[in-house]
Amino acid sequence: MRLGCALHEETDDLGDLLRADFFLPGGLVFRLMTYRGMNENTFELFFESQLPNWQERLKKITNALAMSPADILWINDRYFDTP
C-alpha cells in the first residue's frame, strides 16, 4: 500500500514538534506528531475518531504503518464521547 505523506516542522504552545500527515487510499487521513524531548520512537497519533467505527479506522492505520495494536501505549477513549 502506498501512503501519501507531508512532513512539517513547527512550534505550538507545547514546544517544537515534527508532524507527518498521512493520506490512505479511500480518504482516511491521520497525523503522527512527536515533540522535541519525547522518547525516541514515541509519537502521538491523531485521526477523526468521533465516529461509530473508530476501532476499524485505527486498525487500518496500524496496518498501514506495519504496527501491532499492542504497540499503542494509551488511547484517550474519553475523547471519543465528546461532541
C-alpha positions as CSV (number, residue, x, y, z in Angstrom):
1,M,0.0,0.0,0.0
2,R,1.3,3.5,-0.9
3,L,0.9,6.2,1.7
4,G,0.8,9.9,0.8
5,C,2.7,11.9,3.3
6,A,3.5,15.5,4.1
7,L,6.1,16.4,6.8
8,H,6.1,19.7,8.8
9,E,8.3,21.1,11.5
10,E,6.5,23.7,13.7
11,T,6.2,25.1,17.2
12,D,2.9,25.1,19.2
13,D,2.1,26.1,22.8
14,L,3.8,22.8,24.0
15,G,7.0,23.3,22.1
16,D,8.9,22.2,18.9
17,L,7.4,19.3,17.1
18,L,7.6,17.2,13.9
19,R,4.3,16.4,12.3
20,A,3.6,13.9,9.5
21,D,0.2,13.9,7.8
22,F,-0.7,10.7,6.0
23,F,-3.3,10.0,3.4
24,L,-4.5,6.5,2.8
25,P,-6.4,5.3,-0.2
26,G,-10.1,5.7,0.4
27,G,-9.7,9.1,2.0
28,L,-8.6,8.2,5.5
29,V,-6.3,10.9,6.8
30,F,-4.2,10.7,10.0
31,R,-1.4,12.6,11.7
32,L,1.7,11.4,13.6
33,M,3.4,14.0,15.9
34,T,6.4,13.9,18.2
35,Y,7.7,16.7,20.3
36,R,11.3,17.5,20.9
37,G,12.2,15.8,24.2
38,M,9.9,12.9,23.8
39,N,11.4,9.4,23.9
40,E,12.8,8.2,20.6
41,N,10.3,6.3,18.5
42,T,7.4,7.7,20.5
43,F,4.7,9.6,18.7
44,E,1.1,10.7,19.1
45,L,-1.5,9.6,16.6
46,F,-4.5,11.7,15.7
47,F,-7.4,10.8,13.4
48,E,-11.1,11.6,13.1
49,S,-12.2,9.3,15.8
50,Q,-15.6,10.6,16.8
51,L,-17.4,8.1,14.6
52,P,-19.0,4.8,15.5
53,N,-16.3,2.8,13.5
54,W,-13.2,4.4,15.1
55,Q,-11.8,1.0,16.0
56,E,-11.8,-0.1,12.3
57,R,-10.1,3.2,11.4
58,L,-7.4,2.6,14.0
59,K,-6.9,-0.9,12.6
60,K,-6.4,0.4,9.1
61,I,-3.9,2.9,10.3
62,T,-1.9,0.4,12.4
63,N,-1.9,-2.0,9.4
64,A,-0.7,0.8,7.0
65,L,2.2,1.5,9.5
66,A,3.0,-2.2,10.0
67,M,2.2,-1.8,13.7
68,S,0.6,-4.2,16.1
69,P,-2.2,-2.8,18.2
70,A,0.0,-3.8,21.2
71,D,2.4,-1.0,20.1
72,I,-0.2,1.5,21.3
73,L,0.6,2.5,24.8
74,W,-2.5,4.6,25.6
75,I,-5.8,5.6,23.9
76,N,-7.7,8.7,25.1
77,D,-11.0,6.9,24.9
78,R,-12.8,9.7,26.8
79,Y,-12.3,11.9,23.7
80,F,-14.5,9.5,21.7
81,D,-17.5,10.5,23.8
82,T,-17.1,14.3,23.4
83,P,-19.4,16.1,21.0
